[in-house]
Amino acid sequence: MRILYADDEASLQELMRIELPRLGHEATVCPDGRTALAALDRTAFDCVIVDLDMPGVGGLDVIARVRETSPDTEAVIITGKSSLESAIAAVRRGVFDYLTKPCKLADIQAVLERVRKKRELTARLRALEGRVRRAEGATQLVGGSAGLDAVKRLVARVAASDATVLVRGETGTGKELVARAIHEGSPRAAGPLVAVNCGALPEQLVESELFGHRKGAFTGADEHRAGLFEVADGGTLFLDEIGELPKALQPRLLRVLESGEIRRVGDSHPITVDVRVVCATHRSLEEMVAAGAFREDLLFRINTFEVSIPPVRERLDDIPALVAHFVRQARPQTPPEAEVAEPAVLAALAAHRWPGNVRELANVVEHALVLCDGLPLMVDHLPARLGGARPRPVEPPGGPAPAPVHRPTKPASLRELEMQAILQGLERNQGNKARTAEELGISLKTLYNKLHQLQDAGGERSA
């Protein structure tokens, strides 16, 4: 690697001139901070090792220039006057490591090896992300209706800014797709997009998932762990179902949005992150504020810019384009001029209310593609609720099976009846958990907990 070493001690300068090349690195050794700044203007380095206390331009000043001119360069502080204040300042500048004098050459070698491995992993990750982006293609908001065109214009306008965005819309309308379009159209597009469903996280782990934790912070915390805010540093964090965020954690999210600092669970020092936050909800946050379930100041903070997605029933003109999109997603070899669905199919789809919105439409197209051998899709390929043919039971060889003999069985337990109600609700709502929870009169978090219990019970029975 290309290493910049800056220290005002002549003996250490001479040592690094000899030892860094011996370790396989290209070394530039500077006697003070001002010379280091000039070297940074001329050359890009993989790692910068600087003394904290140098006359004139100090180590933190050099690191600040590194952050401005070469954010990918790792910085290491080395000092003979270690203190808690200097360590905190170094952490806030995003240094990779902090060494105290006198330190062994083996310590520096170990740090440089970790820097090398991190840079190697980062390069692999970026290459993988590039392949994924090329495979997925650019995010498309499919359709040309007036309602969707308005959404596209808002997305294009807000993407260029760094404003916090609140995406509203019914379940299944494509809120995550809008968040992805905002990210891809922003200056942060090269950074990560991290998506999390606040309603799907166990309440006792939400804080750790979002903000990370220190080793030993709680039972089971066997190692340091970065939270999703740290993972999304330099990119976008998408908080889906923000209305499900526990009330106790809402002040912490508000503080992060206002200060740009997070604190891991069990840690006393804040960490600065550069993250753009996009939130989404299908619920009325104003009603939740009135009920005392959501903080009003947090609502104001996340609603800097609002994008509302119309439901499918208000953009029926988009159904033909959506059907063609889903068909070509599933069958990329479909010619561009091919008719993907008969007019009767499109008429049947336009007559449906689409409570599950685009997600439900995608499932209907997938159902039809399973049944059809070749395009175009026909009415018989649609599910029965949309006018399609009902599947006939297959009779076994030798005629129909005899009617089963009904024997008295013991009554179902309350737990079994509860799980049966949940499964039937999910089936009625085409797997839509938010609508199922609302129909059953329970919170989305309670529904997820019940489903986890069902999975655990199934695992025990299979074992």
C-alpha positions as CSV (number, residue, x, y, z in Angstrom):
1,M,0.0,0.0,0.0
2,R,1.0,3.7,-0.3
3,I,1.6,4.9,3.2
4,L,2.0,8.5,4.4
5,Y,3.8,8.7,7.8
6,A,4.0,12.1,9.5
7,D,5.9,12.6,12.8
8,D,8.2,15.3,14.2
9,E,10.5,12.7,15.9
10,A,13.6,12.3,13.6
11,S,14.3,8.7,14.9
12,L,10.8,7.5,14.1
13,Q,11.0,9.1,10.6
14,E,14.2,7.2,9.9
15,L,12.8,4.0,11.2
16,M,9.7,4.2,9.0
17,R,11.7,5.1,5.9
18,I,13.5,1.7,6.4
19,E,10.8,-0.6,7.9
20,L,7.7,0.3,5.8
21,P,9.4,-0.6,2.5
22,R,10.7,-3.7,4.1
23,L,7.1,-4.7,5.0
24,G,6.2,-4.3,1.3
25,H,4.7,-0.8,1.3
26,E,5.6,2.4,-0.5
27,A,6.4,5.0,2.1
28,T,6.3,8.8,2.1
29,V,7.7,10.1,5.4
30,C,7.1,13.7,6.5
31,P,8.6,15.7,9.4
32,D,5.5,17.8,10.2
33,G,1.9,18.3,9.4
34,R,2.4,21.0,6.8
35,T,4.6,18.8,4.7
36,A,2.0,16.0,5.1
37,L,-0.7,18.4,3.7
38,A,1.5,19.2,0.7
39,A,2.0,15.4,0.1
40,L,-1.7,14.8,0.2
41,D,-2.2,17.4,-2.5
42,R,0.2,15.6,-4.8
43,T,-0.6,11.9,-4.1
44,A,-3.4,9.6,-3.1
45,F,-2.6,7.3,-0.2
46,D,-4.1,4.1,1.0
47,C,-3.3,4.8,4.7
48,V,-2.1,7.8,6.6
49,I,-0.3,7.4,10.0
50,V,0.1,10.8,11.8
51,D,1.4,11.9,15.1
52,L,-1.4,13.7,17.1
53,D,0.8,16.4,18.5
54,M,3.0,18.1,15.9
55,P,3.9,21.8,16.0
56,G,1.9,24.0,13.6
57,V,-0.4,21.6,11.8
58,G,-1.5,18.8,14.1
59,G,-2.5,15.2,13.3
60,L,-6.3,16.0,13.4
61,D,-5.8,18.8,10.9
62,V,-4.1,16.3,8.5
63,I,-6.9,13.8,9.0
64,A,-9.5,16.5,8.3
65,R,-7.8,17.2,4.9
66,V,-7.7,13.4,4.2
67,R,-11.5,13.3,4.8
68,E,-12.0,16.2,2.4
69,T,-9.8,15.0,-0.5
70,S,-9.7,11.2,-0.2
71,P,-12.6,9.7,1.9
72,D,-11.4,6.1,1.1
73,T,-8.0,6.7,2.7
74,E,-7.7,5.1,6.2
75,A,-6.3,7.2,9.0
76,V,-4.3,6.0,12.0
77,I,-3.3,8.2,15.0
78,I,-0.1,7.6,16.9
79,T,0.7,9.8,20.0
80,G,2.7,9.9,23.2
81,K,0.2,12.0,25.0
82,S,-2.9,9.8,25.0
83,S,-6.0,11.2,26.7
84,L,-9.7,10.5,26.7
85,E,-10.4,13.8,24.9
86,S,-8.0,13.1,22.1
87,A,-9.3,9.6,21.6
88,I,-12.9,11.0,21.4
89,A,-11.8,13.6,18.9
90,A,-10.0,10.9,16.8
91,V,-13.1,8.7,16.8
92,R,-15.3,11.6,15.7
93,R,-12.9,12.1,12.7
94,G,-13.4,8.5,11.7
95,V,-9.9,7.2,12.4
96,F,-9.2,3.5,11.7
97,D,-7.1,3.0,14.9
98,Y,-5.4,4.8,17.7
99,L,-1.9,3.8,18.9
100,T,0.1,5.2,21.9
101,K,3.9,5.6,22.0
102,P,6.0,3.7,22.6
103,C,4.5,1.2,20.2
104,K,6.1,-1.8,18.6
105,L,6.7,-2.1,14.9
106,A,4.6,-5.3,15.1
107,D,1.7,-3.2,16.3
108,I,1.9,-0.9,13.3
109,Q,2.3,-4.0,11.0
110,A,-0.8,-5.5,12.5
111,V,-2.8,-2.3,11.9
112,L,-1.6,-2.0,8.3
113,E,-2.6,-5.6,7.7
114,R,-6.1,-4.9,9.0
115,V,-6.3,-1.8,6.8
116,R,-5.2,-3.9,3.8
117,K,-7.9,-6.5,4.5
118,K,-10.6,-3.9,4.9
119,R,-9.7,-2.2,1.6
120,E,-9.7,-5.6,-0.2
121,L,-13.1,-6.4,1.2
122,T,-14.4,-2.9,0.2
123,A,-13.1,-3.4,-3.3
124,R,-14.9,-6.8,-3.6
125,L,-18.1,-5.4,-2.2
126,R,-18.1,-2.5,-4.7
127,A,-17.5,-5.0,-7.5
128,L,-20.4,-7.1,-6.3
129,E,-22.7,-4.1,-6.0
130,G,-21.8,-3.1,-9.5
131,R,-22.7,-6.5,-10.8
132,V,-26.0,-6.5,-8.9
133,R,-26.9,-3.0,-10.2
134,R,-26.1,-4.1,-13.8
135,A,-28.2,-7.2,-13.3
136,E,-31.2,-5.4,-11.7
137,G,-31.0,-2.4,-14.0
138,A,-32.2,1.0,-13.0
139,T,-35.3,1.2,-10.7
140,Q,-38.4,1.8,-12.7
141,L,-41.6,3.4,-11.6
142,V,-43.8,1.7,-14.2
143,G,-46.8,3.5,-15.6
144,G,-47.8,6.8,-17.2
145,S,-51.0,7.8,-15.3
146,A,-51.3,11.4,-14.0
147,G,-50.9,10.2,-10.4
148,L,-47.7,8.3,-11.0
149,D,-46.3,11.1,-13.2
150,A,-46.7,13.4,-10.2
151,V,-44.8,10.9,-8.0
152,K,-42.0,10.7,-10.6
153,R,-41.6,14.5,-10.7
154,L,-41.5,14.7,-6.9
155,V,-38.9,11.9,-6.7
156,A,-36.7,13.6,-9.3
157,R,-36.8,16.9,-7.4
158,V,-36.2,15.5,-3.9
159,A,-33.5,13.0,-5.0
160,A,-31.0,15.8,-5.8
161,S,-31.3,17.2,-2.2
162,D,-30.4,15.7,1.1
163,A,-33.8,16.2,2.7
164,T,-35.4,13.6,4.9
165,V,-38.4,12.1,3.0
166,L,-41.6,10.5,4.2
167,V,-43.2,8.1,1.6
168,R,-46.9,7.5,2.3
169,G,-49.1,4.9,0.6
170,E,-51.2,1.8,1.2
171,T,-49.5,-1.5,1.7
172,G,-48.2,-2.9,-1.6
173,T,-48.1,0.4,-3.5
174,G,-44.3,0.3,-3.9
175,K,-42.9,2.5,-1.1
176,E,-39.6,0.8,-1.1
177,L,-39.3,1.1,-4.9
178,V,-39.8,4.9,-4.5
179,A,-37.1,5.0,-1.8
180,R,-34.7,3.1,-4.1
181,A,-35.5,5.6,-6.9
182,I,-34.7,8.5,-4.6
183,H,-31.4,6.9,-3.6
184,E,-30.4,6.0,-7.1
185,G,-31.1,9.6,-8.3
186,S,-29.1,11.2,-5.5
187,P,-25.4,12.1,-5.1
188,R,-25.3,9.1,-2.6
189,A,-26.1,6.5,-5.4
190,A,-22.6,5.0,-5.1
191,G,-23.2,4.5,-1.3
192,P,-25.2,1.7,0.3
193,L,-29.0,1.6,0.5
194,V,-30.0,-0.2,3.7
195,A,-33.7,-1.1,4.2
196,V,-35.3,-2.2,7.4
197,N,-38.9,-2.9,8.4
198,C,-39.4,-1.4,11.8
199,G,-42.4,-3.6,12.4
200,A,-40.5,-6.8,11.7
201,L,-37.8,-6.3,14.4
202,P,-38.3,-7.8,17.8
203,E,-38.9,-4.9,20.2
204,Q,-36.0,-5.8,22.5
205,L,-33.5,-5.8,19.6
206,V,-34.6,-2.6,17.7
207,E,-32.1,-0.4,19.5
208,S,-29.2,-2.7,18.9
209,E,-30.1,-3.3,15.2
210,L,-30.4,0.5,14.5
211,F,-27.5,1.8,16.6
212,G,-25.2,-1.2,17.2
213,H,-23.8,-2.4,20.5
214,R,-20.6,-2.9,22.4
215,K,-19.3,-6.2,23.5
216,G,-20.9,-7.2,26.8
217,A,-23.6,-4.5,26.6
218,F,-26.3,-7.1,27.3
219,T,-26.7,-10.9,27.5
220,G,-25.6,-12.4,24.2
221,A,-23.6,-9.4,23.0
222,D,-20.4,-11.4,22.5
223,E,-18.8,-9.0,20.2
224,H,-18.9,-5.4,19.0
225,R,-21.6,-4.9,16.3
226,A,-22.2,-2.0,14.0
227,G,-25.8,-0.8,13.7
228,L,-27.7,-0.1,10.5
229,F,-26.9,3.6,10.7
230,E,-23.2,2.8,10.6
231,V,-23.7,0.3,7.8
232,A,-25.6,3.0,5.8
233,D,-22.9,5.6,6.3
234,G,-22.4,7.6,3.1
235,G,-25.7,6.3,1.7
236,T,-29.4,6.0,2.5
237,L,-31.3,4.3,5.3
238,F,-34.9,3.3,4.5
239,L,-37.0,2.9,7.6
240,D,-40.2,1.1,6.4
241,E,-43.3,1.1,8.7
242,I,-41.8,3.9,10.8
243,G,-45.1,4.1,12.7
244,E,-44.1,0.7,14.4
245,L,-41.0,2.2,15.9
246,P,-41.3,1.8,19.8
247,K,-42.2,5.1,21.5
248,A,-39.1,4.7,23.8
249,L,-36.7,4.8,20.8
250,Q,-38.3,7.7,18.9
251,P,-36.3,10.4,20.9
252,R,-33.1,8.6,19.9
253,L,-34.0,8.6,16.2
254,L,-34.9,12.3,16.5
255,R,-31.5,13.1,18.0
256,V,-29.7,11.2,15.3
257,L,-31.6,13.1,12.6
258,E,-30.8,16.4,14.3
259,S,-27.1,15.8,15.3
260,G,-25.9,13.1,12.9
261,E,-24.4,11.3,15.9
262,I,-25.3,7.8,17.2
263,R,-24.3,6.0,20.3
264,R,-24.0,2.2,20.4
265,V,-25.8,0.4,23.2
266,G,-23.3,0.2,26.1
267,D,-21.0,2.8,24.7
268,S,-20.5,6.3,26.2
269,H,-18.9,7.9,23.1
270,P,-21.0,9.1,20.1
271,I,-20.1,8.2,16.5
272,T,-20.7,10.6,13.7
273,V,-22.5,9.2,10.6
274,D,-23.4,10.7,7.3
275,V,-26.8,9.1,6.4
276,R,-29.8,10.2,4.5
277,V,-33.0,8.8,6.0
278,V,-36.1,7.9,4.0
279,C,-39.2,6.8,6.0
280,A,-42.4,5.1,4.9
281,T,-45.7,4.3,6.4
282,H,-49.2,3.1,5.5
283,R,-50.7,4.5,8.7
284,S,-51.9,8.0,9.6
285,L,-49.0,9.3,11.7
286,E,-51.2,12.3,12.6
287,E,-53.8,10.0,14.2
288,M,-51.0,8.3,16.0
289,V,-49.7,11.6,17.3
290,A,-53.2,12.5,18.6
291,A,-53.4,9.1,20.3
292,G,-50.0,9.6,21.9
293,A,-48.3,6.7,20.0
294,F,-46.0,8.8,17.9
295,R,-44.0,12.0,18.8
296,E,-45.1,15.1,17.0
297,D,-41.6,16.6,16.8
298,L,-40.3,13.4,15.1
299,L,-43.2,13.6,12.6
300,F,-42.2,17.1,11.7
301,R,-38.5,16.1,11.4
302,I,-39.1,13.1,9.1
303,N,-41.7,14.9,7.0
304,T,-39.4,17.5,5.5
305,F,-40.6,16.3,2.1
306,E,-43.6,14.0,1.5
307,V,-44.3,11.7,-1.4
308,S,-47.7,10.1,-1.5
309,I,-48.2,7.0,-3.8
310,P,-51.7,6.6,-5.2
311,P,-53.3,3.1,-4.9
312,V,-53.8,0.9,-8.0
313,R,-57.5,1.6,-8.0
314,E,-56.7,5.3,-8.6
315,R,-54.3,4.5,-11.5
316,L,-56.1,1.8,-13.5
317,D,-54.5,3.2,-16.7
318,D,-51.2,1.8,-15.4
319,I,-52.4,-1.8,-15.3
320,P,-51.4,-2.8,-18.9
321,A,-47.9,-1.4,-18.4
322,L,-47.5,-3.2,-15.0
323,V,-48.7,-6.5,-16.5
324,A,-46.3,-6.2,-19.4
325,H,-43.5,-5.3,-16.9
326,F,-44.1,-8.3,-14.7
327,V,-44.4,-10.7,-17.6
328,R,-41.1,-9.6,-19.1
329,Q,-39.5,-9.7,-15.7
330,A,-40.5,-13.4,-15.4
331,R,-39.9,-14.2,-19.1
332,P,-37.1,-11.9,-20.4
333,Q,-37.1,-13.6,-23.8
334,T,-40.6,-12.2,-24.6
335,P,-40.4,-10.1,-27.8
336,P,-41.1,-6.3,-27.2
337,E,-44.0,-6.4,-29.7
338,A,-45.6,-9.5,-28.2
339,E,-49.2,-9.3,-26.9
340,V,-48.8,-10.3,-23.2
341,A,-52.5,-10.4,-22.2
342,E,-55.9,-10.6,-24.0
343,P,-58.2,-7.5,-23.7
344,A,-60.6,-9.5,-21.6
345,V,-57.8,-10.1,-19.1
346,L,-57.0,-6.4,-18.8
347,A,-60.7,-5.7,-18.5
348,A,-61.0,-8.1,-15.6
349,L,-58.0,-6.6,-13.9
350,A,-59.4,-3.1,-14.3
351,A,-62.6,-4.2,-12.6
352,H,-60.9,-5.4,-9.5
353,R,-60.4,-3.2,-6.4
354,W,-56.8,-4.3,-5.7
355,P,-56.7,-4.1,-1.9
356,G,-53.1,-5.4,-2.1
357,N,-52.2,-2.9,-4.8
358,V,-49.1,-3.5,-7.0
359,R,-47.9,-6.4,-4.9
360,E,-51.2,-8.2,-5.4
361,L,-51.1,-7.5,-9.1
362,A,-47.6,-9.0,-9.3
363,N,-48.9,-12.2,-7.6
364,V,-51.9,-12.4,-10.0
365,V,-49.6,-12.2,-13.0
366,E,-47.3,-14.8,-11.5
367,H,-50.3,-17.1,-10.9
368,A,-51.4,-16.7,-14.6
369,L,-47.9,-17.3,-15.9
370,V,-47.7,-20.7,-14.0
371,L,-50.9,-21.8,-15.8
372,C,-50.3,-20.5,-19.3
373,D,-48.0,-22.4,-21.7
374,G,-47.6,-19.4,-24.0
375,L,-48.7,-15.8,-24.3
376,P,-51.0,-14.0,-24.3
377,L,-52.5,-14.5,-20.8
378,M,-56.2,-15.5,-20.9
379,V,-59.0,-15.1,-18.4
380,D,-58.9,-18.8,-17.5
381,H,-55.3,-18.2,-16.3
382,L,-56.5,-15.7,-13.7
383,P,-57.3,-16.7,-10.1
384,A,-60.9,-17.6,-9.5
385,R,-61.7,-14.3,-7.6
386,L,-60.9,-12.5,-10.8
387,G,-63.0,-14.7,-13.1
388,G,-60.5,-17.4,-13.8
389,A,-61.3,-21.1,-13.9
390,R,-61.5,-22.9,-10.6
391,P,-59.2,-26.0,-10.4
392,R,-60.9,-29.3,-10.4
393,P,-60.0,-31.9,-7.9
394,V,-58.1,-34.8,-9.4
395,E,-59.8,-38.1,-8.9
396,P,-57.7,-41.1,-8.0
397,P,-57.6,-44.2,-10.3
398,G,-60.6,-46.4,-9.9
399,G,-63.1,-43.6,-9.2
400,P,-63.6,-41.1,-6.4
401,A,-62.4,-42.0,-3.0
402,P,-65.0,-43.0,-0.4
403,A,-66.3,-40.3,1.9
404,P,-64.1,-40.0,5.0
405,V,-65.5,-41.4,8.2
406,H,-65.9,-38.5,10.7
407,R,-64.8,-39.4,14.1
408,P,-65.1,-37.2,17.1
409,T,-61.9,-35.3,17.9
410,K,-60.9,-33.3,20.9
411,P,-61.6,-29.6,20.6
412,A,-58.9,-27.3,19.3
413,S,-56.9,-25.4,21.9
414,L,-57.1,-21.6,22.2
415,R,-53.6,-21.4,20.7
416,E,-54.6,-23.5,17.7
417,L,-57.7,-21.4,17.1
418,E,-55.6,-18.3,17.3
419,M,-53.1,-19.5,14.8
420,Q,-55.9,-20.7,12.5
421,A,-57.4,-17.3,12.5
422,I,-54.1,-15.7,11.7
423,L,-53.4,-18.1,8.8
424,Q,-56.9,-17.6,7.4
425,G,-56.5,-13.9,7.6
426,L,-53.2,-14.0,5.8
427,E,-54.8,-16.1,3.1
428,R,-57.7,-13.7,2.7
429,N,-55.4,-10.8,2.4
430,Q,-52.9,-12.5,0.0
431,G,-50.1,-12.5,2.6
432,N,-50.6,-8.8,3.5
433,K,-49.5,-8.7,7.2
434,A,-50.4,-5.1,7.9
435,R,-54.0,-5.6,6.6
436,T,-54.3,-8.9,8.4
437,A,-53.2,-7.3,11.7
438,E,-55.7,-4.5,11.3
439,E,-58.5,-7.0,10.5
440,L,-57.7,-9.1,13.6
441,G,-57.5,-6.1,15.8
442,I,-53.8,-6.6,16.8
443,S,-50.6,-4.6,16.2
444,L,-48.3,-5.6,13.4
445,K,-45.6,-6.4,15.9
446,T,-47.9,-8.8,17.7
447,L,-48.7,-10.5,14.4
448,Y,-44.9,-11.0,13.7
449,N,-44.4,-12.4,17.2
450,K,-47.3,-14.9,16.8
451,L,-45.8,-16.0,13.4
452,H,-42.4,-16.5,15.0
453,Q,-44.1,-18.7,17.7
454,L,-45.8,-20.7,14.9
455,Q,-42.4,-21.2,13.2
456,D,-40.8,-22.3,16.5
457,A,-43.7,-24.7,17.2
458,G,-43.3,-26.2,13.7
459,G,-39.6,-26.6,14.2
460,E,-40.1,-28.5,17.5
461,R,-42.7,-30.8,15.9
462,S,-40.4,-31.6,13.0
463,A,-37.6,-32.3,15.3
